[in-house]
């Protein structure tokens, strides 16, 4: 160690000196009057991901890089002869890795002469990264309305209503089956609102028991229970922004009552606290069942539903927006082409016909997983065929794929995909209506779409009930 040479210490004293320095839990970096490193302890090597050999006996400004216009706190101290305390510094090691420290730097004087500078550093690189990640989570609304894929009237109507709701701060209730894309709409509403620059915090209410979710939502006061500390809840953390509560119907009735009070009073009280705290938070809730059914089975308070459902958006399941399936297929193929470095062009005609006739109980998420699963099995193929579809997916279907496609008229004439899709939809709906002797309600039930949706399609396609 060069410090031994500089200080001319005996070997055993030098060993003790080095052992003391390396046992300290702070980074210690010392430079001489020329700016050359003479002491560099173990903690410093860990913080800066460098060895002593990389730093000792070398000019500091040749080893580390600092942002334009900024200088090392050690060199500043050496230049001015003044201490530098509690200064946050970000710089780069010889590999270009970013390091952030909090430094206390002191001049070293001998007989009034400045002979060097010493720095005690605390690493906050990991802390800075965690803060950035936490801020991303808090402002993690990545989706916007232009990311919603679909041209069907059903989806376009919901998008239009959601855009209108984004202009205000009223509560919104989003209703839709699992996998239908509820959070995509919620994030889009936040990003289109005046609160877009404020936090967006998402919490699944079914993910934790009530005993934990209450403290998470409303926060805790010190001493509220054993080990409780002063901690803000999600309401306070979402101040000025949006709090998304998914599966709101999974909360217990008492907790729903407390949530209702918070919405009405625009204030919350931490668990174990005695004072109320004002909040400015927009609540967007979601659930995967019909609110009326949830109320009748006492899974949702009626008064909470009326308070949350100032605006209620019903996200249509995929089976009610089948004309969007080709667009979604291509979107997911493009996505996994990019991720997997592949060049898949599309799906075969029989797979497309099968997808158009499938009920999709898992909705858009199920379609995404099927595409991803098929592309994982591909080697040199450029088209997804029925042989590549996941086994569990085929097994769950009500009929073999080959039987499913027999309803599609086949001809040698090549037509635009949109025209073929319309021909298939017209043919299939006509067959189902005929099977039910023109009874629209029974046909809609067989197709698993609403009566209104079937009537719309009949008018659009020009199909007349028998």
Buried (B, 14 or more C-beta within 10 A) or exposed (E): BBBBEBEEBEEEEBEEBBEEBBEEEBBBBBBBEEBBBBBBBBBBBEBBEBEBEBBBBBEBBEBBEBEEEEBBBBBBBBBEEEEBEEBEBBBBBBEEEEBBBBBBBBBBEEEEEBEBBBBBBBBBBEEBEEEEEEEEEBBBBEBBBEEBBBEBBBBBEBBEBBEEBBEEBEBBBBBBBBBBBBBBBBBBBBBBBEBBEBBBBBBBBBEBEEEEBBBBBBBBBEEBEEEBEEBBBBBBBBBEBBBBBBBBBBBBEEBBBBBBBBBEEEBBBBBBBEEBBEBEBBBBBBBBBEBEEBBEEEBBBEEBBEBBBBBBBBBBBBBBBBBBBBEBBBBBBEBBBEEEEBEBEBBBBBBBBBBBBBBBBBBBBBBBBBBBBBBEEBEEBEEBBBEBBBEEBBEEBEEEBEEBBEBBEEEEEEEEEEEBBBBBBBBBBBEBBEEBEEBBEBBBBEBEBBEEBBEBBBEEBEBEBE
